Amino acid sequence: MLTKRTYIVPVLIAAIAFPAAALATTGPDAPADVGIADAKPVTVDALQRPVESFHRLIRVQLHRIRVARRAELRKQRREAFATLPGGVTLATLGAIASCESGGDPTAVSSDGSYRGKYQFDFGTWESVGGTGDPAAAPEEEQDYRAALLYSQAGSSPWPICG
């Protein structure tokens, strides 16, 4: 879960970087009582490095946020499909998957009818609560849906491999 701290770091750096860049453009030997009319114009080159640094910082923070979100989604998926229904073991499912697709969750039959680790057709996939393409579903979900099917119908959906 992302917290407010995640967003504080870039804001603090921006608050420090921009005033520092403005002060750096006046130079160390500029008199303190110089008015705005006397100030030298700031060139784009003088601010380029701090701006590039700030942009890099933003990119790094966005990357960290995306990585954290993906990790959180993976964790939620694992937890959602962690317990297999009907007392089906991973060894049983592993044997079926190995025979059906070589254990490849993205496998598709030559005619495109059967898809995923357990070679679901779309009707069977939907009958156990799956949506979309079985071959595009996360492997944990495919395991869970296969266990549901196995608990409902035994090995009969896989006549050769079950």
N, C-alpha and C positions, 0 to 999 in steps of 0.2 A: 504494500500500500504506500503510495507516495504521500509525503508529508509536506507541511509548509516549509520545512528546512530545505527541501529540494530546490525550491524557488528563491530562497533567501540569498544563496551564494551568488548567483548571477547579478542580483539587484545590488548587493553590497559592492561587488567589484565594479559595477557601472558607476555607483555613487563615488567610489574612490578614483576610478580611472579618468572620468571626464573633468573634474576639477583639477586633477593633477596635470592633465594635458593642457588645460587653459593656463595654469601657472607656469608650466614649462615654456610656453611661447613668449612670455614677457622677458625671460632671461634673468640671470642672477644679478646683473649690475644695473637693472632698470630702477629708477628712483621710485620710492613708494608713493610719492604724491603726484604721480602722473595721472592726468585725467583721461577720460574716455576719448576725448578729441585728440589727445597726444599719442594714444596707443597705436602701435603698428598693426596693420591688418594681419590676421592669422592666415597663413597659407594652408592649402589643403594638405600639402606634404607633411606639415608639422603634426597634423592630426591623423594621418594615414595609419601609422603604426599602432597607436592606441585603438583605433577603430578596428583594424584587422585583428588585433589581439582580443578585443571584446567579441567580435564575430566568431572567432575560433572558440572562445569560452562558451558562447551560446551553443555552437554546434556540439561541443563535447557534452554539455549538460543535457541537450536534447537526446543525444545518443544514449546517455546513461538512463534517462527517463524511459526511453523506448525499450532498452534492455531490461530494465526493472519491470516494465509492464508485461513484456513477453514472458519473463520468468514467473511472474504472478499468474498469468493465464495458464502456463504449463502446470504450475502447482495446483491450481483450481481444477484443471482437467484431470490430473492424476488422482486427486482426492475424490472427484465426482465418480470416477470409474475404477476406484481402487478395489472395492469388494465385488467379487463376481457373484451374480445371482445363482440360486439353485445349487450351490455347493459344487459347481464345476471347477475343476482345477486348471491351473495354467499348463500343466503337463498334457492334459487332454486336449486343450485348445492348441497347444504348441504342435502336437502330433497332426492335428487336422490342418493347421496352417502350413506346416512343412510340406504336407502332401498336396494341398490345394494350390499354393502359390510359391512354395519355397520359402515361406515366411515373409514375403515382400508385401508390405501394406499398400503399395502403389500398383500392384500387379493388375493387369487387365487381360481378359481372355482374348484370343485371336479375333473373335467376332464382336468383342466389346460388350457382350451380354453379362458377363460375370466379372466382378470388380472387387479389388481389395485383397487383404490378407486371407480372408475366408471365402473369396469368390462369391459374394452376394450378388443376386440379381436385384434390380431396383425394387420390385414388389416385396421380396423377402426383407430387404433392408428397411423399407418403410413399415413393414408389419411388426418389427421389433423396435420401432421408434426412431429409426434413423432418418435423416433428411439429407437431400443432396446426393452427391456421388460418394459411394462407399470408399472408393480408392483415394478420395481426397480427405476423408475423415482421419482424425488423429488415430494412431495405432491403439491407444488406450480405449478409445470409443469402439473401435472395431472388435477388440477383445471383449468388451462389455456386451455389445450387441450379439456377438457369437455365443457368449455364455447364456444370454437370454433365450436365444433360439434353441440352444442345446437343452436348456432346462424345460422348454416347452415341447420340443419334438424329438429329443434324443439325438442320435447320430443320423437319423433318416435324411436330413437335408444334405448330407454329405455321403451319398451312397457308396462311393469308392473309398473315400478317405476316412469316413467316420468309423 
